[in-house]
Amino acid sequence: MDDKELLAERFQTQRGHLRAVAYRMLGSLGEAEDAVQETWVKLSRSDVSEVTNLAGWLTTVVGRICLDMLRSRTARREEPMADTFVPDPVVTPLERVDPEQEVLLADSVGLALLVVLETLEPAERLAFVLHDMFAVPFDDIAAIVGRTSAATRQLASRARRRVQSAEPASDPDPRRQREAVEAFLAASRAGDFDALVAVLDPDVVLRADSGPLVSGVAASKVARGASTVAKGALMFRQYSQYARLALVNGAIGLVTAPEGRLMSVMGVTVVDGRITGIYIMSDPERLERLGRAAPAA
């Protein structure tokens, strides 16, 4: 095996980790894969013979690439990110976990947290993701953002406060998650308004991202309150028969696919047995790009 083949093999052992870093940085599976590929290009063109910690080197490289992508994204955006935006979900059938997704699912980051990360400045997001999620030293992060280590600590601290002030983390017990989601689905199928309200937190927030081309009742929206969200669920009751349980970013959620055509992915936050947050991604173009088959019935 020559040096390039050995380098490629070492890179492959880090690919899952790098994809997990990039996904948390970008909230887009396609862009995350692009960032990982660019990291390989930079590695293949670099002399790393003196690098003693290749994993750390690759992590900082992919972090720098993601930071550039976030800054470019921010510069192109003429208006602030809409409140309805829902990042790309990672969907896995309950009975099967794709080996390539294992690193993404391990210590999974939920859609609720990704929504909060989208509100951060690029440098804040980098500092928080690399330090708090992947234990990268502040000195290494400081070199990426071009600031002192102390200033980088402040970036992560501001980001951390934003994250902690967001909605509570979901119940980590899959059984309790499943009970809440199954109760929601059963009530939707039965058209039982009272049962829907019972499983929803009084202050539940629903974010539905249908993309820029969908209009009418199916358009992107934010809905607040158990009564409002329950009424909305009943409006789409006819599709509930096609919904199936799946892992959405490592937690129990729903995938709806009439006649095998992926229509929506729903992630939820469950706290004390009630659903406090619902995140629906139904943008047809983005769902098509995800290229993920729905779980079998």
Salt bridges, closest charged atoms under 4 A:
GLU31 OE1 - ARG73 NH2 2.42
GLU33 OE2 - ARG15 NH1 2.83
GLU33 OE1 - ARG19 NE 3.48
ASP88 OD1 - ARG286 NH2 2.76
GLU118 OE1 - ARG73 NH1 3.60
GLU118 OE2 - ARG125 NH1 3.29
GLU124 OE2 - ARG158 NE 3.00
ASP132 OD1 - HIS131 ND1 2.99
ASP132 OD2 - ARG160 NE 2.64
ASP171 OD2 - ARG176 NE 2.50
ASP173 OD2 - ARG175 NH2 3.69
ASP173 OD2 - ARG176 NH1 3.25
GLU179 OE2 - ARG175 NH1 3.16
GLU182 OE2 - ARG178 NE 3.02
ASP209 OD2 - ARG286 NH1 2.89
